[in-house]
């Protein structure tokens, strides 16, 4: 089977106009899709004429279907993407959704470019924009190129899914649209994607770290109560330098958690011991309800579900359908959500490796129950797993705090929502769960880590606080015209 995995340079440069220096080693089933795409974007020069048309409709008159479709593609691919969780997916979601927002900025009545509020954000995305752009077609081209690049280790089948989606969406979106407008819109979406990709590469820390999750030069500190690799595989530390990655809304002072609420202690009367005892008792005396909650929010296992931060996108995808947001509103919400998730991952992982607190699995096996095992992994037949990084603060809980603050802002605090993210799953109880407020949903998400067996309560409480604060900074970015 031929390889179609492009290099970084090729992913930036490759469009639908096949360049002579691009290796023609495509999977055979891509050729029909390529021919369809070439029909619409056949290597035209930018100066090719566009038919005279009425002024393009503003973005607030367009539906959000193209955003929803591509978000679902992202979730589908991310579920099986090795080495992409939990931090790199946050970075990808930020750049992808900021770029989608920028693609439609010329057609937005309410919002202005991110270059007005984020230092160093490229302004070239708005230069030389065609006077007429079909926003869904431009977004379709944008997403195809952006996902191909940011889902950096996608395999042939996953790249084919991107190609197929682009072709299918273009066929729908271009009906009754003059070819000149189709071609101009595709070029605009690709131009924005290339600009965002180039901008992302200027974050050297982020660009390098997404490909080196377990750096060989990191050695965790040694001492009582500090993190050590956990059973069963004793994996080395994951993303220990992620705290150096670029952020967009948060200040550096926002990124460090408060110190642990109480000191490490093996005294049964201490708060530390009691927090760990709570975890041990929750796992060893598991109720059906707690198991449902723990596994419903787990999202830890590649190949089983999407990742914890992507879960927030999966929730958002359900809400934008319920609320019937227009294109402009949808892109603004996803832009702020992507920024918040990125910054939250940087803050949580920076804090994890500053405080380096051990996981409950380590403490409980030493001082409470030598046979203790978390239930994480039971859904795939490998119980006893623990994520391979320090405990404080909980990353899950930090992302839950982001969800709480962002959705409170966009949809209101008193919002009844039923989450169908895992409906139909057979590996665990995926039956929908209903919440009266976003805080209720976030609390359950955060504290689900206790019955799962991988976090103590202190980790979860601080994660919720940290995510809430960092999401507030993303919301403070004033994009209103």
C-alpha positions as CSV (number, residue, x, y, z in Angstrom):
1,X,0.0,0.0,0.0
2,X,1.4,3.4,-0.9
3,X,2.0,6.0,1.7
4,X,0.2,9.4,1.7
5,X,1.6,10.7,4.9
6,X,3.0,14.2,4.1
7,X,5.9,16.0,5.8
8,X,5.3,19.1,7.8
9,X,6.3,21.3,4.8
10,X,4.1,19.3,2.5
11,X,1.1,19.6,4.8
12,X,1.5,23.4,4.7
13,X,2.0,23.6,1.0
14,X,-0.2,20.9,-0.3
15,X,-3.5,22.1,-1.7
16,X,-5.9,20.7,-4.3
17,X,-3.6,21.9,-7.0
18,X,-1.1,19.0,-7.1
19,X,2.4,20.4,-7.4
20,X,5.0,18.7,-9.5
21,X,7.3,18.3,-6.5
22,X,4.7,16.6,-4.3
23,X,5.2,12.8,-4.1
24,X,2.4,11.2,-6.1
25,X,2.0,8.2,-3.8
26,X,-1.7,8.4,-3.0
27,X,-3.8,5.6,-1.6
28,X,-5.7,4.5,-4.7
29,X,-9.1,5.3,-3.2
30,X,-8.2,9.0,-2.9
31,X,-8.1,9.5,-6.7
32,X,-11.9,9.8,-7.3
33,X,-12.0,12.4,-4.5
34,X,-9.1,14.3,-5.9
35,X,-10.7,14.4,-9.3
36,X,-13.9,15.9,-7.8
37,X,-11.9,18.5,-5.9
38,X,-9.9,19.4,-9.0
39,X,-13.1,20.2,-10.7
40,X,-13.7,23.0,-8.3
41,X,-10.2,24.2,-7.6
42,X,-8.1,23.4,-10.6
43,X,-4.8,25.2,-10.1
44,X,-6.2,28.6,-10.9
45,X,-4.1,31.7,-10.5
46,X,-5.4,34.3,-8.0
47,X,-6.0,36.8,-10.7
48,X,-8.5,34.6,-12.6
49,X,-11.8,36.5,-13.1
50,X,-14.8,36.0,-10.9
51,X,-18.3,36.5,-12.3
52,X,-20.1,39.6,-11.1
53,X,-22.3,38.7,-8.2
54,X,-24.4,40.4,-5.6
55,X,-22.6,41.2,-2.3
56,X,-21.9,38.0,-0.3
57,X,-24.4,37.3,2.5
58,X,-23.2,38.2,6.0
59,X,-22.1,35.3,8.2
60,X,-25.0,35.8,10.6
61,X,-27.3,34.7,7.8
62,X,-25.5,31.4,7.3
63,X,-26.1,28.1,9.2
64,X,-23.4,26.5,11.4
65,X,-23.7,23.1,9.6
66,X,-20.2,23.2,8.1
67,X,-18.7,23.8,11.6
68,X,-20.6,21.0,13.2
69,X,-19.7,18.6,10.4
70,X,-15.9,19.3,10.7
71,X,-16.0,19.2,14.5
72,X,-17.5,15.7,14.3
73,X,-14.7,14.7,11.9
74,X,-12.2,16.0,14.4
75,X,-13.8,14.0,17.2
76,X,-13.9,10.8,15.1
77,X,-10.2,11.0,14.1
78,X,-9.0,12.2,17.5
79,X,-10.5,9.2,19.2
80,X,-8.0,6.9,17.5
81,X,-5.1,9.3,17.2
82,X,-2.1,7.9,19.1
83,X,0.1,10.3,21.1
84,X,-2.4,13.1,20.8
85,X,-3.8,13.4,24.3
86,X,-4.4,15.1,26.6
87,X,-2.4,18.3,25.9
88,X,-1.7,18.4,22.1
89,X,-5.4,18.2,21.2
90,X,-6.0,21.4,23.2
91,X,-3.4,23.2,21.2
92,X,-4.8,21.9,17.9
93,X,-8.3,22.9,18.9
94,X,-7.2,26.4,19.6
95,X,-5.4,27.0,16.3
96,X,-8.1,25.2,14.3
97,X,-10.9,27.2,15.8
98,X,-9.1,30.6,15.8
99,X,-8.4,30.1,12.2
100,X,-12.0,29.2,11.4
101,X,-13.1,32.4,13.1
102,X,-10.5,34.4,11.1
103,X,-11.7,32.8,7.8
104,X,-15.1,34.4,8.2
105,X,-14.0,37.7,9.8
106,X,-14.6,39.7,6.6
107,X,-18.2,38.7,6.7
108,X,-18.9,39.2,10.4
109,X,-21.0,42.1,11.5
110,X,-20.3,41.8,15.3
111,X,-16.7,40.6,15.7
112,X,-13.2,41.8,14.8
113,X,-10.0,39.9,14.1
114,X,-8.0,38.2,16.9
115,X,-5.0,40.3,15.7
116,X,-6.6,43.2,17.6
117,X,-6.4,41.5,21.0
118,X,-3.6,38.9,20.8
119,X,0.0,40.2,20.5
120,X,1.7,38.6,17.6
121,X,-1.4,37.1,16.0
122,X,-1.0,37.4,12.2
123,X,-2.8,40.2,10.5
124,X,-2.1,38.9,7.0
125,X,-5.2,36.7,7.0
126,X,-7.3,39.8,6.2
127,X,-5.2,41.2,3.4
128,X,-6.3,40.8,-0.2
129,X,-9.6,39.1,0.8
130,X,-11.9,38.7,-2.2
131,X,-14.8,41.1,-2.2
132,X,-17.1,38.1,-2.5
133,X,-16.7,34.9,-0.5
134,X,-19.0,32.0,0.1
135,X,-18.3,31.4,3.8
136,X,-19.3,27.7,4.1
137,X,-17.2,26.9,1.0
138,X,-14.2,28.9,2.4
139,X,-14.5,27.1,5.8
140,X,-14.7,23.7,4.1
141,X,-11.4,24.4,2.4
142,X,-9.9,25.8,5.6
143,X,-10.9,22.9,7.8
144,X,-9.6,20.3,5.4
145,X,-6.1,21.9,5.3
146,X,-6.0,22.8,9.0
147,X,-7.1,19.3,10.2
148,X,-4.6,17.6,7.8
149,X,-1.8,19.6,9.4
150,X,-2.8,19.8,13.1
151,X,-3.9,16.1,13.4
152,X,-0.2,15.6,12.7
153,X,0.1,11.8,13.0
154,X,-3.1,10.9,11.2
155,X,-2.9,7.7,9.3
156,X,-4.0,7.0,5.7
157,X,-7.5,6.1,6.6
158,X,-7.9,9.2,8.8
159,X,-6.5,11.5,6.0
160,X,-8.9,9.8,3.6
161,X,-11.8,10.7,6.0
162,X,-10.7,14.4,5.7
163,X,-10.5,14.2,1.9
164,X,-13.9,12.5,1.8
165,X,-15.6,15.1,4.0
166,X,-14.1,17.9,2.0
167,X,-15.3,16.4,-1.3
168,X,-18.8,15.6,0.1
169,X,-19.3,19.0,1.7
170,X,-18.0,20.9,-1.4
171,X,-20.4,19.0,-3.6
172,X,-23.3,20.1,-1.4
173,X,-22.2,23.7,-0.8
174,X,-21.3,24.5,-4.4
175,X,-24.7,23.7,-5.9
176,X,-26.0,26.7,-7.8
177,X,-22.9,28.7,-6.9
178,X,-20.9,30.2,-9.8
179,X,-17.5,28.6,-10.3
180,X,-15.6,31.9,-9.9
181,X,-17.1,32.3,-6.4
182,X,-16.4,28.7,-5.5
183,X,-12.8,29.0,-6.6
184,X,-12.2,32.3,-4.8
185,X,-13.7,31.0,-1.6
186,X,-11.6,27.9,-1.7
187,X,-8.4,30.0,-2.2
188,X,-9.4,32.2,0.7
189,X,-9.9,29.3,3.1
190,X,-6.6,27.8,2.1
191,X,-4.8,31.1,2.5
192,X,-6.1,31.5,6.1
193,X,-5.2,27.9,6.9
194,X,-1.6,28.5,5.6
195,X,-1.3,31.6,7.7
196,X,-2.5,29.9,10.9
197,X,-0.2,27.0,10.3
198,X,2.8,29.2,9.8
199,X,1.8,31.2,13.0
200,X,1.6,27.9,15.0
201,X,5.1,27.0,14.0
202,X,6.5,30.1,15.5
203,X,5.6,28.6,18.9
204,X,8.7,26.4,18.9
205,X,7.9,24.8,22.3
206,X,4.4,23.7,21.1
207,X,5.5,22.6,17.7
208,X,8.2,20.4,19.1
209,X,6.5,19.1,22.2
210,X,3.4,17.7,20.3
211,X,5.8,15.2,18.8
212,X,7.8,14.3,21.9
213,X,5.4,13.4,24.6
214,X,7.9,11.6,26.9
215,X,11.2,13.5,26.6
216,X,14.2,11.4,27.6
217,X,15.9,14.3,29.4
218,X,13.2,14.7,32.1
219,X,13.8,13.1,35.4
220,X,11.1,13.5,38.1
221,X,12.2,14.8,41.5
222,X,12.4,12.2,44.2
223,X,10.9,12.5,47.7
224,X,8.1,11.6,50.0
225,X,4.7,12.3,48.4
226,X,6.1,13.2,45.0
227,X,4.9,11.6,41.8
228,X,6.5,8.4,40.6
229,X,5.5,6.2,37.6
230,X,2.5,4.1,38.4
231,X,1.4,0.5,37.8
232,X,0.8,-1.5,35.7
233,X,3.2,-0.1,33.0
234,X,5.3,2.4,35.0
235,X,5.3,4.8,32.0
236,X,7.6,7.8,32.2
237,X,6.3,11.3,32.6
238,X,4.0,12.6,29.8
239,X,4.4,16.2,28.6
240,X,6.5,17.5,31.5
241,X,7.4,20.7,29.7
242,X,4.0,21.6,28.4
243,X,3.9,24.6,30.7
244,X,6.2,26.4,28.2
245,X,3.6,26.2,25.3
246,X,2.1,29.4,24.0
247,X,-1.1,30.8,25.5
248,X,-3.5,33.3,24.1
249,X,-5.7,34.7,26.8
250,X,-4.2,33.9,30.1
251,X,-1.4,35.7,31.8
252,X,1.6,33.8,33.1
253,X,0.4,34.5,36.6
254,X,-2.9,32.8,35.8
255,X,-1.2,29.5,34.8
256,X,0.1,28.3,38.2
257,X,-2.3,26.6,40.5
258,X,-2.6,27.6,44.1
259,X,-0.4,25.4,46.3
260,X,-1.9,22.1,47.5
261,X,-4.6,22.8,50.1
262,X,-2.9,20.7,52.7
263,X,0.5,19.0,53.3
264,X,1.4,15.4,52.5
265,X,0.9,13.2,55.6
266,X,0.5,9.5,56.3
267,X,-1.3,10.2,59.6
268,X,-4.8,8.7,59.4
269,X,-6.2,11.9,61.0
270,X,-4.7,14.1,58.3
271,X,-6.7,15.6,55.4
272,X,-4.2,14.1,52.9
273,X,-4.8,10.6,54.2
274,X,-8.6,11.1,54.4
275,X,-8.7,12.2,50.8
276,X,-6.9,9.1,49.7
277,X,-9.1,6.9,51.9
278,X,-12.1,8.4,50.2
279,X,-10.7,7.2,46.8
280,X,-10.0,3.7,48.2
281,X,-13.5,3.3,49.7
282,X,-15.2,4.7,46.5
283,X,-13.4,2.1,44.3
284,X,-13.6,-0.8,46.7
285,X,-17.3,-0.2,47.5
286,X,-18.3,0.7,44.0
287,X,-22.0,1.5,43.4
288,X,-23.6,1.2,40.0
289,X,-24.2,5.0,40.0
290,X,-20.6,5.8,40.7
291,X,-19.3,3.4,38.1
292,X,-21.7,5.0,35.6
293,X,-20.4,8.5,36.5
294,X,-16.7,7.5,36.5
295,X,-16.8,5.8,33.1
296,X,-19.2,8.3,31.6
297,X,-16.7,11.1,32.1
298,X,-13.4,9.1,31.8
299,X,-12.5,9.6,28.1
300,X,-8.9,8.6,29.0
301,X,-8.4,5.7,26.5
302,X,-7.2,6.2,23.0
303,X,-9.3,4.1,20.6
304,X,-12.3,4.0,22.9
305,X,-13.5,7.7,23.1
306,X,-12.3,11.1,22.2
307,X,-10.1,12.8,24.8
308,X,-11.3,14.8,27.9
309,X,-10.8,18.2,26.3
310,X,-12.4,17.1,23.1
311,X,-15.3,15.9,25.1
312,X,-16.1,19.6,25.8
313,X,-16.2,20.1,22.0
314,X,-18.6,17.1,21.8
315,X,-20.9,18.8,24.3
316,X,-20.7,22.0,22.4
317,X,-21.7,20.2,19.2
318,X,-24.9,19.1,20.8
319,X,-25.7,22.5,22.2
320,X,-25.2,24.5,18.9
321,X,-27.8,22.2,17.3
322,X,-30.2,22.7,20.2
323,X,-29.7,26.5,20.1
324,X,-29.6,26.8,16.3
325,X,-26.8,29.4,16.5
326,X,-25.9,31.1,13.2
327,X,-22.4,30.8,11.7
328,X,-21.0,34.0,13.2
329,X,-22.1,33.1,16.8
330,X,-20.9,29.5,16.5
331,X,-17.4,30.4,15.3
332,X,-17.1,33.0,18.1
333,X,-18.1,30.5,20.7
334,X,-15.7,27.8,19.4
335,X,-12.9,30.3,19.1
336,X,-13.2,31.3,22.8
337,X,-13.6,27.6,23.8
338,X,-10.5,26.6,21.9
339,X,-8.4,29.4,23.4
340,X,-9.6,28.4,26.9
341,X,-8.9,24.7,26.5
342,X,-5.4,25.5,25.2
343,X,-4.5,27.8,28.0
344,X,-6.1,25.5,30.6
345,X,-3.9,22.6,29.4
346,X,-0.8,24.8,29.7
347,X,-1.8,25.9,33.2
348,X,-2.7,22.4,34.4
349,X,0.4,20.7,33.1
350,X,2.7,23.5,34.3
351,X,1.2,23.2,37.8
352,X,1.4,19.4,37.7
353,X,5.1,19.5,37.2
354,X,5.7,22.3,39.7
355,X,4.0,20.5,42.6
356,X,4.6,16.9,41.4
357,X,2.1,15.3,43.8
358,X,1.7,11.5,43.8
359,X,-1.3,9.7,42.5
360,X,-3.7,8.0,44.9
361,X,-2.7,4.6,43.5
362,X,0.8,5.1,44.9
363,X,-0.3,6.3,48.4
364,X,-3.2,3.8,48.8
365,X,-1.1,0.8,47.9
366,X,1.6,1.9,50.4
367,X,-0.6,2.9,53.4
368,X,-4.2,1.7,53.0
369,X,-4.7,-1.2,50.6
370,X,-1.8,-3.0,48.9
371,X,-4.1,-4.5,46.4
372,X,-5.8,-1.3,45.3
373,X,-6.5,-0.8,41.6
374,X,-8.3,2.1,39.9
375,X,-11.2,1.0,37.6
376,X,-9.7,3.0,34.7
377,X,-9.2,0.6,31.9
378,X,-11.9,-1.9,32.8
379,X,-13.8,-1.0,29.7
380,X,-11.1,-2.4,27.6
381,X,-10.1,-5.3,29.8
382,X,-7.0,-3.7,31.4
383,X,-8.1,-2.4,34.9
384,X,-5.7,-0.6,37.1
385,X,-4.5,2.2,34.8
386,X,-3.5,5.6,36.0
387,X,-2.5,8.6,33.7
388,X,1.3,9.0,33.7
389,X,1.7,12.5,35.1
390,X,1.4,14.1,38.6
391,X,-2.0,14.4,40.2
392,X,-2.4,18.1,41.3
393,X,-4.4,19.7,39.8
394,X,-6.6,17.3,37.8
395,X,-6.6,18.0,34.1
396,X,-10.1,16.6,33.7
397,X,-11.3,19.0,36.4
398,X,-9.5,21.9,34.7
399,X,-11.3,21.2,31.5
400,X,-14.6,20.9,33.4
401,X,-14.0,24.3,34.8
402,X,-13.5,25.7,31.3
403,X,-16.7,24.1,30.2
404,X,-18.6,25.6,33.2
405,X,-17.4,29.1,32.6
406,X,-17.6,29.2,28.8
407,X,-21.1,27.6,28.6
408,X,-22.4,29.7,31.4
409,X,-21.4,32.8,29.4
410,X,-22.8,31.7,26.1
411,X,-25.9,29.8,27.1
412,X,-26.7,30.9,30.6
413,X,-26.1,29.2,34.0
414,X,-29.6,27.8,34.4
415,X,-29.5,25.5,31.4
416,X,-30.9,21.9,31.4
417,X,-28.8,19.7,29.2
418,X,-28.8,16.0,28.5
419,X,-25.4,14.7,27.3
420,X,-25.7,12.0,24.6
421,X,-21.9,11.8,24.0
422,X,-21.6,8.1,24.6
423,X,-25.1,6.9,23.7
424,X,-25.0,3.4,22.3
425,X,-21.6,2.4,23.8
426,X,-21.5,-1.2,25.0
427,X,-18.0,-1.2,26.7
428,X,-19.4,0.9,29.5
429,X,-22.6,2.6,30.6
430,X,-23.0,5.3,28.0
431,X,-26.7,6.1,28.7
432,X,-27.4,9.9,28.6
433,X,-27.1,11.9,31.8
434,X,-29.1,15.1,32.4
435,X,-28.0,18.2,34.3
436,X,-29.8,21.3,35.5
437,X,-26.9,23.7,35.2
438,X,-23.5,23.8,33.7
439,X,-22.0,23.8,37.2
440,X,-23.8,20.5,37.9
441,X,-22.2,19.0,34.8
442,X,-18.8,20.4,35.5
443,X,-18.9,19.2,39.2
444,X,-19.8,15.7,38.1
445,X,-17.1,15.6,35.4
446,X,-14.5,16.9,37.9
447,X,-15.3,14.7,40.8
448,X,-15.8,11.6,38.7
449,X,-12.1,11.1,39.0
450,X,-12.5,10.0,42.6
451,X,-14.6,6.8,42.0
452,X,-12.4,6.2,38.9
453,X,-9.6,5.9,41.4
454,X,-7.1,8.3,39.8
455,X,-7.5,11.6,41.7
456,X,-8.1,12.8,45.3
457,X,-10.7,15.5,46.0
458,X,-8.1,18.2,46.4
459,X,-6.9,17.7,42.8
460,X,-10.4,18.0,41.5
461,X,-11.4,21.1,43.4
462,X,-8.3,23.0,42.3
463,X,-8.8,22.0,38.7
464,X,-12.3,23.4,38.7
465,X,-11.0,26.7,40.1
466,X,-8.1,26.9,37.7
467,X,-10.2,26.1,34.6
468,X,-12.8,28.6,35.6
469,X,-10.2,31.4,36.0
470,X,-8.4,30.6,32.7
471,X,-11.7,30.4,30.8
472,X,-12.5,33.9,32.2
473,X,-9.4,35.2,30.6
474,X,-10.4,33.9,27.2
475,X,-13.8,35.5,27.6
476,X,-12.0,38.8,28.5
477,X,-10.6,39.0,25.0
478,X,-12.9,41.6,23.5
479,X,-13.7,40.7,20.0
480,X,-16.8,42.8,19.7
481,X,-16.7,45.5,17.0
